[in-house]
Amino acid sequence: MFGTAVDFALAYGVTQVGFLILWVVSIGKRDTSIVDFWWGPGFLAQLMAVAWMVPGDLDPRGLVLLGLVGAWSLRLGFVLGRRRLLEGHEDPRYQALRAAWDPGFWIKSLGIVFVLQAVIQWLIAVGPISALLAPSAPLGALGLIGIAVALAGLALETKADAELDAFKQTAKPGDLCTMGLRAYVRHPNYLGEIVFWIGMAAIGLEAGAWVALISPVLITVFLTQVSGAPLLDERLSETRAGYAAYRARVPGFLPALRPPMRSS
């Protein structure tokens, strides 16, 4: 791993401060889901803080890492922030968490939500941070492939989120979005996230930052096994009448080559 303990401690401190500020705000609003506001931007804040510690100008790889993480972070921050503001209430996931951990959820949420997310975010960011701190070297074939893969992932999740937002503008309560990318895969936005971090890992690996592999591994585990697709599948199964049939017909993450036939 490239970099010193001070570099990684600084990165963690920066993102934890952001989550602590949101925790204080969440107490007054009784809305823990505002934690989502910092999930994307916190990655960029960590890299910018570490980049500030790097002596001299960043090399091309460092600029690429900042640019890609910046685009990913700001896009995700805007999408999640906009949805939180439009919904105007606490996300059902956090409502269930609040009910399970009351009384005293306000203080318990500090550890089980805001500190935990800071730790997870920091662990995922360790990969690009280590790559940023690697010895300067020109971008080679693997790095260029990583850039292309990361951009493909970013484009995929951007299109998936845009399609979902467009669907919601005309959808009736209980309608299920099966258009566009979701005709081929149930979770195209999560797939885009995984693809993006695979690309980032490739850039890090070319620099010798083997720890960069931790980013796509953690993202994949969380989105496929823990807090991403499993929770979404469960919630949609309970709230969308046709979701069970859709789930049986359309793969979760490995896209079908053509839209699966609808069952009669």
C-alpha positions in Angstrom: 0.0 0.0 0.0 1.4 3.4 -1.0 1.1 6.4 1.4 1.6 6.8 5.1 -0.7 6.3 8.0 -1.2 10.1 8.2 -2.5 10.1 4.6 -5.1 7.5 5.3 -6.0 8.9 8.7 -6.6 12.3 7.1 -8.9 10.7 4.5 -10.9 9.0 7.2 -11.1 12.2 9.3 -12.4 14.2 6.4 -15.2 11.9 5.5 -16.1 11.2 9.2 -16.5 14.9 9.8 -19.0 15.1 6.9 -21.0 12.2 8.3 -21.0 13.7 11.8 -22.4 16.9 10.6 -25.2 15.1 8.9 -25.8 13.1 12.0 -26.4 16.3 14.0 -28.8 17.5 11.3 -30.6 14.2 11.2 -31.5 14.4 14.9 -33.5 17.6 14.4 -35.1 16.4 11.1 -35.7 12.8 12.3 -34.5 11.7 9.0 -31.5 9.4 9.0 -31.6 8.9 5.2 -29.9 12.3 4.8 -26.7 10.2 5.3 -27.0 9.6 1.5 -26.1 13.2 0.8 -22.4 12.5 1.7 -22.1 9.0 0.3 -20.9 10.2 -3.1 -19.1 13.5 -2.3 -17.3 12.0 0.6 -15.1 9.9 -1.8 -14.0 13.1 -3.7 -13.4 14.9 -0.4 -11.0 12.1 0.7 -9.1 12.1 -2.5 -8.8 15.9 -2.6 -7.5 16.0 1.0 -4.8 13.4 0.2 -4.0 15.1 -3.1 -3.4 18.3 -1.2 -0.7 16.5 0.8 1.1 15.3 -2.3 4.2 17.4 -3.0 4.4 19.0 -6.4 1.9 18.6 -9.2 -0.2 15.5 -9.7 0.9 13.2 -12.5 -1.6 12.2 -15.3 -2.7 9.2 -13.3 -3.5 11.3 -10.3 -5.4 13.8 -12.4 -7.4 10.9 -14.0 -8.2 9.4 -10.6 -9.4 12.8 -9.3 -11.4 13.4 -12.5 -13.1 10.0 -12.5 -13.9 9.9 -8.8 -15.0 13.6 -9.0 -17.5 12.8 -11.8 -18.7 9.7 -10.1 -19.1 11.4 -6.7 -20.8 14.5 -7.8 -23.2 12.6 -10.1 -24.2 10.2 -7.3 -24.4 13.1 -4.7 -26.8 14.9 -7.0 -28.9 11.9 -7.8 -29.3 10.8 -4.2 -29.7 14.3 -2.8 -32.4 15.2 -5.4 -34.3 12.0 -4.6 -34.2 12.7 -0.9 -35.5 16.2 -1.4 -38.2 15.1 -3.7 -39.4 12.3 -1.5 -39.5 14.6 1.5 -39.5 11.8 4.1 -37.2 9.3 5.6 -36.3 6.4 3.3 -38.3 3.2 4.2 -35.0 1.3 4.9 -34.1 3.8 7.7 -37.7 3.9 8.9 -37.5 0.1 9.5 -34.1 0.6 11.2 -35.5 3.3 13.4 -38.4 1.1 14.5 -36.0 -1.8 15.2 -33.6 0.3 17.3 -35.9 2.6 19.2 -35.9 3.9 21.9 -32.8 6.0 21.7 -32.3 5.6 18.0 -30.9 9.1 17.7 -27.7 8.2 19.5 -27.6 4.6 18.2 -27.8 5.9 14.7 -24.4 7.6 15.2 -22.7 4.2 15.3 -24.9 1.9 13.2 -25.4 4.4 10.4 -23.1 7.4 10.3 -19.8 5.9 11.7 -20.4 2.6 9.9 -20.9 4.3 6.6 -17.8 6.4 7.1 -15.7 3.3 7.7 -17.2 1.5 4.6 -16.6 4.5 2.5 -13.1 4.9 3.6 -12.3 1.3 3.0 -13.6 1.5 -0.6 -11.6 4.8 -1.1 -8.4 3.2 0.1 -7.9 1.8 -3.4 -7.9 5.1 -5.4 -6.0 6.8 -2.5 -3.2 4.3 -2.7 -3.1 4.6 -6.5 -3.0 8.4 -6.1 0.0 8.1 -3.8 1.9 5.6 -6.0 5.2 6.7 -7.6 4.7 8.8 -10.6 4.6 6.8 -13.9 2.9 7.3 -17.3 -0.4 5.7 -18.0 0.0 2.5 -19.9 -2.4 0.0 -21.6 -3.9 -1.3 -18.4 -4.5 2.2 -17.1 -6.2 3.3 -20.4 -8.4 0.2 -20.3 -9.3 1.0 -16.7 -10.3 4.5 -17.8 -12.5 3.1 -20.6 -14.1 0.6 -18.2 -14.7 3.2 -15.5 -16.3 5.6 -18.1 -18.5 2.7 -19.3 -19.7 2.0 -15.8 -20.4 5.7 -15.2 -22.4 5.9 -18.4 -24.3 2.8 -17.5 -25.5 4.0 -14.1 -26.2 7.5 -15.5 -28.5 6.1 -18.1 -30.1 3.7 -15.6 -30.9 6.5 -13.2 -32.1 8.8 -16.0 -34.5 6.1 -17.2 -35.9 5.5 -13.7 -36.4 9.3 -13.2 -38.2 9.6 -16.5 -40.4 6.6 -15.6 -41.4 8.1 -12.2 -42.7 11.2 -13.9 -45.6 9.4 -15.5 -45.8 6.2 -13.4 -48.9 5.4 -11.3 -48.6 4.1 -7.7 -47.5 0.4 -7.9 -46.2 0.6 -11.4 -42.9 -1.3 -12.1 -40.1 0.1 -14.3 -39.1 -2.6 -16.8 -38.2 -0.3 -19.7 -34.8 0.4 -21.2 -31.9 -1.2 -19.5 -34.2 -2.9 -17.0 -35.6 -5.0 -19.8 -32.2 -6.8 -19.7 -31.0 -6.5 -16.1 -32.9 -5.7 -12.9 -30.2 -3.6 -11.3 -28.4 -1.7 -14.1 -27.4 1.2 -11.8 -25.7 -1.2 -9.3 -24.1 -3.0 -12.2 -22.7 0.4 -13.4 -21.3 0.9 -9.9 -19.4 -2.4 -10.0 -18.1 -1.8 -13.5 -16.9 1.7 -12.5 -14.9 0.4 -9.6 -13.4 -2.4 -11.6 -12.0 0.2 -14.0 -10.6 2.2 -11.0 -9.0 -0.9 -9.7 -7.3 -1.5 -13.1 -5.8 2.0 -12.9 -4.5 1.3 -9.5 -3.1 -2.1 -10.4 -1.0 -0.6 -13.2 0.6 1.6 -10.6 1.3 -1.4 -8.4 -1.4 -0.5 -5.9 -2.7 -4.0 -5.3 -4.9 -2.8 -2.5 -7.1 -1.2 -5.2 -8.8 -4.6 -5.6 -10.5 -4.0 -2.3 -12.8 -1.3 -3.9 -14.6 -3.5 -6.5 -14.7 -6.4 -4.1 -16.4 -4.5 -1.3 -18.7 -2.7 -3.7 -19.7 -6.1 -5.3 -20.3 -7.8 -2.0 -22.4 -4.9 -0.6 -24.5 -4.4 -3.7 -25.1 -8.1 -4.5 -25.3 -9.6 -1.0 -25.9 -7.0 1.7 -27.5 -3.6 1.3 -28.1 -3.2 -2.4 -30.0 -5.7 -4.5 -31.3 -7.9 -1.6 -33.0 -5.0 0.2 -34.4 -3.6 -3.1 -35.6 -7.0 -4.3 -37.4 -7.5 -0.9 -39.0 -4.1 -0.9 -40.2 -4.2 -4.5 -41.5 -7.7 -4.0 -43.7 -6.3 -1.2 -44.8 -3.1 -3.0 -45.0 -4.1 -6.7 -47.5 -6.7 -7.8 -45.6 -7.9 -10.8 -42.1 -7.9 -9.3 -42.0 -11.7 -8.5 -42.6 -12.6 -12.1 -40.2 -9.9 -13.3 -37.5 -11.1 -10.9 -37.9 -14.7 -12.2 -37.6 -13.5 -15.8 -34.9 -10.9 -15.7 -31.4 -11.5 -14.3 -30.1 -9.3 -11.5 -26.6 -8.4 -12.6 -25.6 -10.4 -15.7 -27.5 -8.8 -18.6 -29.6 -10.9 -20.9 -28.4 -10.6 -24.5 -32.0 -9.8 -25.5 -35.1 -8.8 -23.4 -36.5 -12.0 -21.9 -39.9 -13.1 -23.2 -42.8 -12.1 -21.0 -44.6 -15.0 -19.5 -48.2 -15.4 -20.7 
